[in-house]
C-alpha cells in the first residue's frame, strides 16, 4: 500500500460505523503514540508496531483498533483504542505507554509526548469514532507518505472481538434526503444545547448550525451528513419521512 486512498478511507469508515456501541463492554483507552524521528522504512515502523502489540497482548487486551497517520513534519504516529476486561491501575497505564517508549527508543520516543485518555461508555467511543471517521484521504494527516518510504504498508486494523452489525441501507427520494439532512441538523442543535460545559456547548451549537452551509451548489446538494446517529433515532427519522408521504424503501444486499 502506498498511502491512504479513497477506497481505504471508505472501508475504514464503514467498519467504524458498523460497531455496535451498546455492546461494547470492558474498559477502553484512547492512545496517541508518537515518535521524534521517522523510521527509515515502513517495514521498520511496522516492526515496532507489532512488537508493541505483542506487549499489549500480554496485558490481556480484549480488542484493539489502530490507525496510522502522519504529523505535519512527515513522521508517522498511531491513534489507537485498546479495551481491557477491567480498569487499569495508574501504574498499568504508565506501563502501557512505557511499552511504546521502550520499543521506539531508537526513534526518540519519550513518555511525555504520548497521550492516553479513557473511553468512557458509548459517548467516549463516539467521540473517538467522529474524529477518525471524518478524515478523508486528502486530510493532511493522511496525504502522501513519509519522505524516503517506498510504501506505507497497512494503515489501519482491528484485533479481538468487536460487536458489529451490518449497516442497513435505504433508498429515499431526493426531496426526502434534503428533509432528512435538515432533521439531523435540528437534532444536532438540540443535542448540543443539552451540553453542560458552556464553551463546549457554544462550539457544538455553532458547528451544528453550519453543518449544511456550502458555497458550491452542486457539491452542497450531494454532501453527506458525516454524523453518528443511533439506530433508534435514525429509524425514527425514516418513519417520520414515510408518514410525511415520502417513499422510503430498505435495500436488501
trRosetta pair geometry for C-beta under 8 A, 3 or more apart (Angstrom, degrees):
i j d omega theta_ij theta_ji phi_ij phi_ji
1 8 7.4 89 -153 -87 132 139
1 151 6.3 105 68 -174 44 99
1 152 5.4 -62 102 64 91 90
1 153 6.0 39 48 163 100 5
1 154 6.3 104 18 -81 141 36
1 155 6.5 -119 119 -18 148 98
2 145 6.5 -98 -176 -27 61 143
2 150 8.0 -68 -111 148 96 50
2 151 5.5 -80 -88 -127 66 64
2 152 6.1 117 -143 5 21 95
3 137 7.9 91 137 -160 96 99
3 142 7.5 119 179 168 89 67
3 143 7.5 20 -176 -174 133 25
3 144 6.0 -104 -118 170 148 11
3 145 4.8 -119 -76 -51 102 99
3 152 5.3 115 -70 -13 46 143
3 155 7.6 56 -160 -63 26 145
4 8 5.3 -137 -149 80 58 134
4 9 6.1 60 -178 -54 106 94
4 137 4.6 -172 125 -129 100 77
4 142 3.9 -17 25 177 159 105
4 143 7.3 -66 53 -75 112 29
4 155 6.0 -141 -77 127 77 172
5 8 4.6 101 49 4 74 102
5 9 7.1 -139 93 -2 40 86
5 137 5.7 5 -163 -115 15 144
6 9 5.7 -54 -149 38 33 112
6 10 6.2 37 151 -24 66 105
6 136 7.4 -1 -112 -169 73 96
6 137 5.1 -85 -68 -9 54 141
7 10 5.5 -50 -146 33 33 114
7 11 6.5 30 157 -16 65 103
8 11 6.1 -56 -150 37 30 106
8 12 6.2 27 154 -17 64 110
8 137 7.1 103 57 -92 99 108
8 155 6.4 44 178 52 141 128
8 156 7.6 134 175 20 100 112
9 12 5.7 -59 -146 40 30 111
9 13 6.0 26 159 -17 67 110
9 135 7.4 -128 -132 104 117 68
9 136 5.6 49 -160 -145 166 51
9 137 5.1 -118 -25 -50 134 83
9 142 7.4 72 -80 166 112 160
10 13 6.0 -58 -144 39 26 107
10 14 6.2 28 157 -22 63 109
11 14 5.7 -55 -146 35 29 113
11 15 6.5 27 156 -18 63 104
12 15 6.0 -58 -154 35 30 108
12 16 6.5 30 151 -20 65 106
12 67 7.4 82 -158 -108 140 109
12 132 7.6 -99 150 151 119 104
12 133 7.9 -165 120 -108 89 61
12 156 5.0 57 -112 65 121 161
13 16 5.6 -52 -147 34 35 114
13 17 6.3 24 159 -11 67 108
13 133 4.9 101 -130 -144 88 83
14 17 6.2 -62 -148 42 28 104
14 18 6.4 31 152 -28 63 110
14 167 7.1 -103 -157 -7 83 137
15 18 5.6 -58 -150 29 33 115
15 19 7.5 49 153 -39 62 87
15 158 7.0 -165 158 -4 140 137
15 164 7.6 -48 -158 -121 68 142
16 19 6.4 -41 -171 0 36 111
16 129 5.3 146 174 -142 114 94
16 132 6.4 -174 -102 95 153 107
16 133 4.9 -151 95 -79 151 108
17 129 7.6 114 -79 -171 54 128
17 133 6.7 94 -53 -124 90 144
17 167 6.3 28 115 -82 110 126
17 228 7.2 -163 -118 -109 86 89
18 164 4.4 30 135 -160 103 106
18 165 6.2 -161 -170 63 74 48
18 166 6.8 -9 -137 -109 113 26
18 167 5.9 -92 -93 -42 81 88
19 24 7.0 34 166 -66 111 115
19 125 7.3 -124 116 168 140 135
19 129 7.4 -144 47 -94 130 130
19 162 6.0 -68 -116 173 95 113
19 163 6.8 79 -162 78 65 66
19 164 5.7 -52 -97 -98 40 77
20 23 4.4 26 106 25 113 113
20 24 7.4 178 94 -36 62 76
20 163 4.3 -74 54 126 109 103
20 164 6.1 -179 -11 -111 88 17
20 165 5.0 84 -69 -13 107 102
21 24 5.7 -38 -159 -1 41 117
21 122 4.5 76 159 -134 119 99
21 125 5.6 178 -130 82 98 138
21 126 6.7 14 -117 -58 148 92
21 230 7.6 -88 46 -110 133 92
22 122 6.7 0 -82 -87 51 129
23 163 3.6 -98 98 123 126 171
24 28 7.2 -8 163 -40 122 135
24 83 7.4 -133 -172 -104 94 149
24 122 7.1 140 44 -91 120 65
24 125 5.9 103 40 -53 173 157
24 163 6.4 -138 -67 36 54 115
25 83 8.0 97 89 179 49 136
26 62 5.2 -155 -77 38 166 147
26 63 7.6 151 49 22 151 99
26 83 4.4 88 98 174 135 106
26 84 5.8 176 180 81 115 32
26 85 5.3 -70 -119 -103 104 32
26 86 7.8 -65 -148 -32 77 23
27 83 6.7 148 73 -155 38 65
27 84 5.2 -27 63 63 93 86
27 85 7.6 8 17 98 89 12
27 86 6.3 -3 7 141 129 18
27 87 4.6 161 -100 -88 166 57
27 88 6.9 -167 109 -9 137 74
27 118 7.3 -51 -177 -145 91 102
28 81 5.8 -7 -167 -173 114 98
28 82 6.9 153 -152 82 61 41
28 83 4.7 -30 -92 -95 77 81
28 84 7.9 168 -83 17 32 66
28 118 7.0 106 86 -172 62 60
28 119 3.3 -37 100 56 115 123
28 124 6.6 162 77 112 121 130
28 125 6.8 55 66 -75 168 90
29 81 7.3 158 78 -153 41 53
29 82 5.2 -17 59 62 92 91
29 83 7.8 169 16 -84 66 36
29 84 7.7 19 -2 0 107 104
29 88 7.1 -13 -45 13 142 133
29 93 7.4 -176 -125 -121 155 95
29 96 7.4 49 95 128 158 166
29 116 5.7 0 177 -168 118 95
29 117 6.9 157 -159 79 69 34
29 118 5.8 -48 -103 -109 70 45
29 119 6.2 -137 -73 -2 15 89
30 79 7.4 -11 -172 -172 92 86
30 80 7.2 156 -156 85 48 49
30 81 5.5 -23 -99 -98 68 74
30 116 7.3 157 81 -152 50 45
30 117 5.1 -16 59 63 98 89
30 118 7.7 39 15 121 81 6
30 119 5.4 106 -32 -62 92 97
30 124 7.6 -153 -23 172 119 101
30 128 5.3 -157 -95 -101 133 120
31 78 7.5 12 106 106 98 93
31 79 7.3 163 87 -156 55 41
31 80 4.6 -14 60 63 99 100
31 81 7.7 176 18 -82 75 26
31 82 6.6 22 -4 1 118 110
31 96 7.6 -128 -85 138 141 117
31 97 7.4 -175 -135 -93 122 81
31 100 8.0 169 169 -37 140 152
31 114 7.0 -9 -166 179 97 101
31 115 6.6 152 -155 86 49 62
31 116 5.2 -8 -102 -100 81 75
32 77 6.4 24 -179 156 84 124
32 78 7.3 169 -152 87 43 51
32 79 5.5 -14 -102 -102 75 69
32 80 7.7 171 -80 21 31 75
32 114 6.9 178 86 -159 63 57
32 115 4.3 14 45 51 100 110
33 52 7.7 92 -176 -166 168 166
33 77 6.2 174 85 -167 51 80
33 78 4.5 -6 54 58 104 98
33 80 6.6 14 -3 6 112 122
33 97 7.9 -173 -105 -136 93 72
33 100 4.9 -119 -142 -154 126 155
33 104 7.9 155 167 -16 108 154
33 109 7.7 -1 -179 -139 85 133
33 114 5.6 7 -116 -129 59 104
34 71 7.3 59 -137 -54 109 132
34 75 7.6 66 -166 115 84 119
34 77 4.5 -17 -102 -116 68 120
34 109 6.9 155 93 -125 57 88
34 113 5.0 -96 70 141 122 109
34 114 6.4 -162 26 -89 83 61
35 38 6.9 123 102 -88 130 37
35 39 7.4 -39 169 -28 172 82
35 75 5.6 -136 76 169 97 122
35 76 6.9 33 25 71 123 69
35 77 6.8 -160 12 -89 77 73
35 104 5.7 -122 -102 -177 97 134
35 107 4.4 -22 -158 133 121 123
35 108 6.5 92 -178 66 71 79
35 109 5.4 -55 -112 -73 60 89
36 75 7.6 -82 149 -155 14 166
36 107 6.4 167 51 148 72 66
36 108 3.0 -63 48 106 126 126
36 109 6.7 -157 -4 -69 84 35
36 110 7.2 54 -42 -8 116 95
36 113 7.5 134 -62 22 83 175
37 75 7.1 -166 162 -121 12 131
37 106 7.9 -90 69 130 127 63
37 107 4.5 -140 65 -158 89 68
37 108 4.8 97 -3 15 96 119
38 74 6.4 -24 -75 115 148 87
38 75 4.5 -133 -75 -112 89 79
38 76 6.9 101 -132 8 85 78
38 107 7.4 109 -43 -148 2 117
38 146 5.1 171 -160 -164 139 142
38 147 7.4 91 94 50 165 81
38 148 7.7 131 116 47 130 121
39 42 7.6 116 93 -96 118 19
39 44 4.0 -167 177 99 124 113
39 45 4.2 -177 44 -62 146 80
39 48 7.2 -161 -73 8 144 127
39 76 7.5 -33 25 32 99 118
39 107 5.9 -50 -64 -89 75 137
40 44 5.6 65 48 11 77 154
40 148 6.6 -75 -164 130 58 137
41 44 4.9 105 57 2 78 98
41 45 7.3 -142 99 -1 47 85
41 148 7.6 -100 -84 129 55 97
41 149 6.2 127 -143 -117 47 75
41 150 7.5 -9 -138 20 96 88
42 45 5.4 -54 -150 38 40 112
42 46 6.1 35 155 -17 72 106
42 145 7.8 -39 -67 -171 120 127
42 146 8.0 157 -72 41 80 113
42 149 5.1 80 -39 -150 93 120
42 150 7.7 -109 8 55 111 64
42 151 5.4 -93 26 91 147 73
42 152 5.2 171 -107 -147 145 24
42 153 4.4 173 152 -5 128 108
43 46 6.0 -58 -144 41 29 106
43 47 6.5 38 153 -28 63 102
43 153 7.2 138 -75 -55 49 136
44 47 5.7 -49 -153 25 31 115
44 48 7.2 23 154 -11 62 100
45 48 6.2 -60 -159 36 35 103
45 49 6.4 36 146 -20 67 108
45 68 8.0 95 140 -139 133 140
45 76 5.7 50 -149 52 151 149
45 153 7.7 -173 74 35 104 136
46 49 5.1 -48 -143 37 41 118
46 50 6.2 42 157 -20 69 101
46 153 5.1 -69 -54 116 141 169
46 154 7.6 90 -115 43 132 85
47 50 6.0 -54 -147 36 29 106
47 51 6.4 30 152 -19 63 107
48 51 5.5 -51 -145 37 36 114
48 52 6.3 40 154 -21 65 103
48 103 4.9 145 -156 140 87 105
48 104 5.3 85 -178 -83 146 76
48 107 7.5 -77 -40 7 171 132
49 52 5.8 -56 -153 35 29 111
49 53 6.5 28 151 -17 64 106
49 66 7.7 137 -164 153 119 159
49 68 7.9 -46 -95 -80 150 120
49 78 6.8 140 -116 -73 108 148
50 53 5.5 -53 -148 37 35 113
50 54 6.4 43 151 -25 66 100
51 54 5.6 -48 -152 29 33 115
51 55 6.8 31 150 -17 62 103
51 103 4.6 170 103 -143 123 138
52 55 5.7 -57 -156 35 35 111
52 56 6.5 29 151 -15 69 105
52 99 5.9 120 -139 131 77 105
52 100 5.4 35 -124 -97 131 69
52 103 5.1 -145 -66 48 81 155
52 104 7.8 6 -63 -34 123 97
53 56 5.7 -53 -142 39 36 107
53 57 6.3 45 155 -27 65 102
53 64 7.1 132 -131 138 102 174
53 159 7.4 102 -160 5 127 158
54 57 5.8 -50 -152 28 29 116
54 58 7.2 29 150 -18 59 101
55 58 5.9 -55 -161 30 36 111
55 59 7.3 32 144 -16 63 102
55 99 4.3 175 121 -158 149 135
55 103 7.1 -147 -9 -41 141 132
56 59 5.4 -53 -159 32 46 113
56 61 5.2 24 148 -27 98 134
56 64 7.1 98 112 -88 141 137
56 82 6.3 -101 -170 -129 139 140
56 96 6.9 55 -108 -141 93 88
56 99 6.7 165 -59 94 74 162
57 60 7.7 54 175 -71 40 22
57 61 6.1 -74 -102 30 42 102
59 84 7.1 -58 134 -105 98 122
59 92 7.1 130 -149 -165 124 108
59 95 7.8 159 -95 106 132 115
59 96 6.8 29 -81 -95 175 91
60 84 6.5 78 98 -142 83 90
60 85 6.6 -48 136 11 116 109
61 64 5.7 38 146 -54 144 101
61 82 5.4 -76 -128 -164 125 97
61 83 6.5 100 -167 68 80 52
61 84 6.0 -69 -114 -85 52 71
61 159 7.8 62 108 94 123 113
61 160 6.6 -104 126 -63 91 143
62 83 4.8 -61 61 104 98 99
62 84 6.2 141 -1 -123 95 20
62 85 5.7 113 -49 -56 126 75
62 160 5.4 108 143 -163 44 142
62 161 6.8 -53 168 43 86 90
63 81 7.9 -6 111 112 91 96
63 82 7.8 168 88 -152 52 39
63 83 4.6 15 51 41 87 120
63 158 7.1 2 -177 -178 93 97
63 159 6.7 175 -152 92 50 58
63 160 3.3 -150 -101 93 57 136
63 161 6.0 -97 -77 57 111 47
63 162 5.4 122 -150 -71 143 76
64 80 6.7 -19 -165 -167 91 103
64 81 7.0 161 -154 85 42 61
64 82 5.5 -1 -108 -106 82 69
64 83 7.5 -144 -66 21 45 75
64 158 6.4 173 91 -153 58 54
64 159 4.5 10 50 49 103 98
64 160 5.8 112 9 3 69 118
65 80 6.8 163 86 -153 54 54
65 81 4.5 13 49 47 100 102
65 156 7.8 4 -178 -174 79 94
65 157 7.6 -167 -145 99 49 41
65 158 4.5 -11 -102 -104 74 95
65 162 7.6 70 -63 -88 108 139
66 78 5.7 -16 -164 -169 106 111
66 79 7.1 155 -154 84 54 51
66 80 4.5 -6 -105 -105 82 90
66 81 7.8 -149 -67 27 49 59
66 156 6.5 -176 95 -145 58 55
66 157 5.8 -2 55 56 93 75
66 158 7.4 170 17 -83 66 48
67 78 6.9 145 74 -157 46 60
67 79 4.6 -10 59 59 101 99
67 80 7.4 -166 24 -71 65 51
67 132 5.7 -177 -26 -138 164 130
67 155 7.0 21 -157 151 60 77
67 156 4.7 -1 -106 -105 67 100
68 76 5.6 -11 -170 -163 102 117
68 77 7.6 160 -149 81 59 32
68 78 5.7 -31 -96 -99 65 73
68 152 7.3 170 104 172 136 111
68 154 8.0 114 13 112 130 56
68 155 4.7 -115 54 -149 102 65
68 156 6.9 -142 16 -65 74 57
69 76 7.3 147 83 -148 28 66
69 77 6.3 -25 69 63 76 79
69 79 6.8 22 10 -5 113 106
69 135 7.8 -13 -105 135 139 163
69 141 3.9 21 173 159 126 104
69 142 5.7 -57 -128 -72 94 68
69 155 8.0 77 -69 -170 51 107
70 74 5.8 -15 -174 -137 123 33
70 75 6.8 138 -156 66 74 28
70 76 5.8 -51 -99 -95 65 52
70 77 7.4 125 -125 17 19 77
70 140 7.8 -105 80 142 98 65
70 141 5.6 178 55 -157 61 52
70 142 7.3 163 20 -77 91 21
70 143 7.7 -92 46 56 128 56
70 144 7.3 -45 21 78 162 87
70 145 7.4 -180 -62 -136 141 31
70 146 6.4 -179 -119 -64 122 78
71 74 6.9 -46 72 25 74 19
71 75 4.9 -3 37 57 115 82
71 76 7.7 -156 1 -89 81 5
71 77 5.9 70 -43 -11 95 118
71 141 7.4 8 -88 -120 23 87
72 140 6.6 10 -102 146 76 130
74 144 8.0 -49 -120 105 93 124
74 146 4.8 117 166 -126 91 69
74 147 5.5 28 164 -7 154 91
75 146 6.7 58 -103 -110 29 124
76 146 6.2 -74 -37 -43 89 130
79 131 7.7 -144 -167 114 157 125
79 132 6.5 -170 102 -85 147 121
81 119 6.2 38 -142 -47 106 152
81 125 7.6 62 -140 -121 153 79
81 128 5.8 73 -78 177 126 157
82 96 7.5 -171 73 -161 160 137
83 119 7.8 -61 -88 54 83 133
83 160 7.3 -162 55 109 107 161
84 87 7.5 138 83 -94 117 15
84 88 6.2 88 40 -52 159 92
88 92 4.0 -132 -167 93 99 122
88 93 5.1 126 117 -57 128 77
88 96 6.9 -17 -154 -28 163 134
89 92 4.7 96 50 6 75 102
89 93 7.2 -134 94 -5 41 84
90 93 5.8 -52 -151 33 32 113
90 94 6.6 34 150 -18 63 104
91 94 5.6 -54 -153 36 34 113
91 95 6.3 32 151 -18 67 106
92 95 5.5 -51 -143 38 35 112
92 96 6.3 46 153 -29 65 100
93 96 5.6 -46 -150 26 31 116
93 97 7.0 23 155 -8 61 102
93 116 5.9 166 -170 116 103 153
94 97 6.2 -63 -158 40 31 103
94 98 6.0 31 149 -23 67 114
94 111 7.9 15 -157 -155 79 131
95 98 5.2 -56 -140 39 34 116
95 99 6.6 50 156 -33 65 92
96 99 6.1 -44 -162 15 28 113
96 100 7.8 22 145 -9 55 99
96 116 6.9 103 90 -108 123 152
97 100 5.9 -55 -166 33 44 110
97 101 6.5 42 142 -19 72 106
97 111 5.9 91 128 -143 119 81
97 114 4.7 158 -153 98 113 145
97 116 5.9 -108 -65 -31 115 132
98 101 5.2 -52 -147 37 42 116
98 102 6.1 41 155 -22 71 104
98 111 6.4 -5 -91 -101 69 113
99 102 6.0 -58 -150 36 28 109
99 103 6.5 14 160 -9 65 108
100 103 6.3 -61 -142 42 29 99
100 104 5.9 0 166 7 66 119
100 109 6.2 -117 135 162 85 154
100 114 6.2 126 78 -105 138 150
101 104 6.4 -76 -140 54 20 94
101 105 6.9 57 153 -72 60 74
101 109 4.9 -154 -125 114 54 108
101 110 6.5 36 -129 -147 113 15
101 111 5.2 -24 -72 -70 152 71
101 114 7.0 -105 -59 -20 95 139
102 105 5.9 -11 -158 -38 33 109
104 107 4.9 -59 -177 51 86 106
104 108 7.8 -52 142 54 93 35
104 109 3.7 58 99 -7 119 138
105 108 8.0 62 -173 -57 33 19
105 109 6.7 -79 -77 43 32 92
109 113 6.9 -137 -160 66 60 121
109 114 7.4 41 -176 -53 103 110
110 113 4.8 83 65 5 88 107
110 114 7.8 -160 93 -14 50 87
111 114 6.2 -62 -161 25 38 110
118 124 6.8 -60 125 -136 69 154
119 124 3.8 147 -172 135 57 126
119 125 5.6 63 180 -66 122 63
119 128 6.0 -21 -116 -29 117 138
120 123 6.6 -16 91 69 85 94
120 124 4.0 134 43 -47 51 131
121 124 5.7 111 54 9 51 101
121 125 7.6 -105 118 1 35 92
122 125 5.8 -59 -152 38 37 107
122 126 6.1 34 154 -20 71 108
123 126 5.6 -55 -145 38 33 112
123 127 6.5 38 155 -22 65 101
124 127 5.8 -51 -151 32 31 111
124 128 6.6 31 151 -15 63 106
125 128 5.5 -56 -152 39 36 113
125 129 6.0 39 150 -23 69 107
126 129 5.3 -48 -140 37 34 115
126 130 6.2 36 159 -23 66 103
126 228 5.3 -151 -147 81 102 155
127 130 6.0 -50 -143 32 28 109
127 131 6.8 32 155 -22 59 104
128 131 6.0 -59 -160 30 29 113
128 132 6.8 -1 158 3 65 112
129 132 6.4 -79 -151 47 29 92
129 133 5.4 13 167 -12 73 121
129 228 5.9 66 103 -61 131 146
130 133 6.2 -56 -122 43 25 103
130 134 6.0 26 173 -27 60 116
130 227 7.8 13 -120 -133 109 50
130 228 6.1 -103 -74 -3 92 115
131 134 6.8 -73 -159 26 15 107
131 135 7.8 7 155 -21 53 108
132 135 6.5 -52 -153 21 37 110
133 226 7.3 172 123 -158 98 81
133 228 7.5 102 52 -56 155 101
134 226 5.8 87 -116 176 81 121
135 139 4.2 -43 -161 -11 95 164
135 141 6.7 -42 -156 62 148 109
135 142 6.0 134 150 -15 117 134
136 139 5.6 135 57 -24 57 93
136 142 7.3 -157 106 64 36 143
137 142 5.7 -118 -144 121 36 124
137 143 7.1 95 153 -89 60 65
138 142 7.5 30 48 76 13 103
138 143 6.0 27 -156 -79 35 112
139 142 4.7 56 66 24 92 104
139 143 6.7 -164 80 -28 37 90
140 143 5.7 -45 -129 21 32 116
145 149 4.9 -105 142 77 117 124
145 151 7.6 -107 -159 173 168 16
145 152 4.8 -132 -119 -68 125 107
146 149 4.7 76 68 -8 85 124
149 152 6.3 66 143 -81 140 59
152 155 6.0 16 129 -70 126 102
154 157 6.0 36 148 -46 131 117
158 162 5.9 -8 157 -27 140 144
166 253 7.5 -96 166 8 138 146
168 231 8.0 92 14 -136 125 105
168 250 6.4 -48 -177 -142 106 110
169 250 7.0 110 82 -164 55 64
169 251 4.2 -48 103 57 107 109
169 253 7.1 100 19 -59 130 88
170 238 6.2 -104 -136 -122 172 139
170 248 6.1 -9 -175 -171 124 86
170 249 6.7 148 -160 79 71 40
170 250 5.4 -45 -100 -101 76 53
170 251 6.5 -176 -100 0 18 87
171 248 7.8 157 79 -157 52 41
171 249 4.8 -18 58 67 98 96
171 250 7.9 167 16 -105 76 6
171 251 5.5 90 -26 -52 99 109
172 176 3.9 -112 167 94 115 131
172 177 5.5 147 92 -58 113 76
172 180 6.8 84 94 -28 164 139
172 238 7.6 -130 -75 -129 130 90
172 241 6.6 -10 -137 143 134 153
172 246 6.2 24 -159 155 99 126
172 247 7.2 162 -139 86 53 61
172 248 5.4 -4 -98 -109 93 72
172 249 7.7 174 -73 26 49 66
173 176 4.7 95 57 6 76 105
173 177 7.2 -136 99 -9 41 86
173 246 5.8 -138 33 -155 108 96
173 247 5.9 80 -29 47 107 92
174 177 5.8 -55 -154 29 31 112
174 178 6.9 27 153 -14 64 102
175 178 5.9 -54 -153 36 36 109
175 179 6.3 35 150 -17 67 108
175 246 6.9 -149 89 -109 96 114
176 179 5.4 -56 -147 40 34 114
176 180 6.1 42 151 -26 67 104
176 241 5.0 78 -152 -168 109 131
176 246 3.8 111 -88 -160 122 150
176 247 7.6 -128 -29 50 149 54
176 248 6.8 -171 -175 -76 159 87
177 180 5.5 -49 -146 32 31 116
177 181 6.7 34 154 -21 63 100
178 181 5.8 -50 -152 30 33 111
178 182 6.8 30 151 -15 63 103
179 182 5.9 -57 -154 36 34 109
179 183 6.5 37 148 -21 66 105
179 241 6.3 138 97 -112 128 102
179 244 7.5 -141 164 87 162 156
179 246 7.2 -152 47 -52 144 151
180 183 5.5 -54 -150 34 34 114
180 184 6.5 35 152 -20 66 102
180 237 6.0 88 -136 157 86 125
180 238 7.9 18 -110 -83 120 61
180 241 6.4 -16 -73 -72 93 140
181 184 5.7 -51 -150 34 34 112
181 185 6.6 37 150 -20 64 103
181 212 6.0 108 150 -99 121 124
181 225 6.3 -158 -117 -86 80 93
182 185 5.5 -49 -149 34 36 114
182 186 6.5 37 152 -18 65 103
182 212 7.5 -6 -86 -48 62 161
183 186 5.8 -53 -150 37 32 110
183 187 6.3 34 151 -20 65 107
183 237 5.2 141 120 -136 147 114
183 240 7.4 149 -122 81 153 139
184 187 5.5 -54 -147 37 33 114
184 188 6.3 35 153 -21 66 104
184 211 7.8 -97 111 102 102 150
184 225 5.4 -32 127 -136 172 129
184 227 6.1 140 177 62 127 142
184 229 6.8 -91 -125 -69 104 141
184 237 7.4 16 -63 -114 75 158
185 188 5.7 -53 -148 35 30 111
185 189 6.5 30 154 -19 64 104
185 208 6.2 135 -159 172 65 81
185 209 7.4 84 -174 -116 108 29
185 211 5.6 -166 -107 54 95 120
185 212 6.0 -50 -73 -20 141 117
186 189 5.8 -53 -148 34 32 111
186 190 6.4 30 154 -17 65 107
187 190 5.9 -57 -149 38 30 110
187 191 6.2 28 154 -18 65 109
187 229 7.4 48 111 -120 151 117
187 233 6.9 111 -153 180 150 132
187 237 7.9 -65 -41 -77 145 122
188 191 5.7 -56 -145 39 30 110
188 192 6.1 31 156 -21 66 108
188 204 7.8 -143 168 169 89 91
188 207 7.9 -97 156 102 130 86
188 208 3.7 -174 121 -132 111 117
188 211 6.7 57 62 -16 162 150
188 227 6.7 -71 -80 -154 126 156
189 192 5.7 -55 -146 36 29 112
189 193 6.5 33 154 -23 63 105
189 205 6.1 62 -140 -137 74 74
189 208 4.5 176 -72 122 63 138
189 209 6.3 72 -95 -67 114 73
190 193 5.8 -52 -151 30 31 113
190 194 7.1 30 151 -20 60 103
191 194 5.9 -57 -161 29 36 112
191 195 7.9 58 141 -40 60 86
191 204 7.8 -97 102 156 82 133
191 208 7.8 163 56 -93 90 151
192 195 5.6 -24 -169 -9 47 118
192 201 6.2 126 164 -152 77 61
192 204 3.5 -171 -135 122 112 111
192 205 4.5 171 123 -70 136 61
192 207 7.6 172 -100 56 150 91
192 208 5.1 -143 -14 -10 144 142
193 201 6.8 67 -126 -161 29 109
193 205 6.4 70 -69 -88 70 114
195 200 5.3 -128 167 105 139 100
195 201 3.8 -177 80 -87 113 81
195 204 5.6 118 -22 34 153 147
196 201 7.4 -165 60 -52 13 117
197 200 4.0 54 85 23 114 113
197 201 6.2 177 84 -18 55 86
198 201 5.4 -53 -141 36 29 115
198 202 6.3 32 159 -22 64 103
199 202 5.8 -52 -150 32 30 112
199 203 6.6 25 154 -14 63 106
200 203 5.8 -57 -149 39 33 109
200 204 6.1 30 156 -18 68 110
201 204 5.9 -60 -144 39 27 109
201 205 6.2 26 159 -19 65 108
202 205 6.1 -56 -147 35 26 108
202 206 6.4 25 156 -17 62 109
203 206 5.8 -58 -150 38 30 111
203 207 6.3 28 155 -18 66 108
204 207 5.7 -54 -146 38 31 111
204 208 6.2 30 156 -19 66 108
205 208 5.8 -55 -144 37 30 110
205 209 6.2 29 158 -19 65 108
206 209 6.0 -56 -146 35 27 109
206 210 6.5 4 162 0 62 114
207 210 6.3 -76 -149 48 26 97
207 211 6.7 53 153 -64 64 88
208 211 5.8 -24 -153 -22 33 117
210 213 4.8 -44 -163 13 75 125
211 225 7.9 27 159 -152 130 61
211 227 7.5 5 -153 -52 149 133
212 220 7.4 73 175 -160 74 98
212 223 7.4 153 -138 83 61 134
214 217 7.8 153 106 -81 96 25
214 219 5.7 -125 162 97 138 100
214 220 3.8 177 75 -89 122 93
214 223 6.0 165 -32 -35 158 153
215 220 7.9 169 46 -52 13 121
216 219 3.8 35 102 27 118 117
216 220 6.1 167 85 -25 60 85
217 220 5.4 -52 -140 32 29 117
217 221 6.6 29 162 -23 62 103
218 221 6.1 -57 -154 28 30 110
218 222 7.2 -2 160 5 62 108
219 222 6.5 -79 -155 48 33 91
219 223 6.1 54 151 -57 71 98
220 223 5.7 -36 -145 -4 31 121
225 229 7.8 -20 133 -17 149 120
229 233 5.2 -114 176 87 98 118
229 234 4.8 120 111 -64 117 95
229 237 7.8 -6 158 -3 153 138
230 233 5.0 83 64 13 82 105
230 234 6.9 -155 93 -8 38 92
231 234 5.6 -58 -145 38 31 112
231 235 6.1 26 161 -15 68 107
232 235 6.1 -57 -146 39 27 107
232 236 6.4 32 152 -23 61 107
233 236 5.4 -55 -151 34 32 116
233 237 6.6 36 151 -21 65 100
234 237 5.7 -52 -155 30 33 111
234 238 6.6 27 151 -14 65 105
235 238 5.6 -53 -147 38 37 111
235 239 6.2 41 152 -22 67 104
236 239 5.7 -52 -145 35 31 112
236 240 6.4 33 154 -20 63 105
237 240 5.7 -57 -152 35 30 112
237 241 6.5 32 151 -20 65 104
238 241 5.6 -50 -149 34 35 113
238 242 6.5 36 151 -19 65 103
238 248 5.2 141 -173 -167 93 153
239 242 5.6 -52 -151 36 34 112
239 243 6.4 36 150 -20 65 104
240 243 5.5 -51 -148 35 34 113
240 244 6.4 30 152 -17 64 107
241 244 5.7 -60 -150 38 32 110
241 246 4.4 -44 165 52 91 132
241 248 5.5 105 95 -58 112 130
242 245 7.9 124 179 -9 30 9
242 246 6.2 -88 -88 68 34 76
242 247 7.9 50 -117 -129 74 16
242 248 4.6 -84 -72 25 96 123
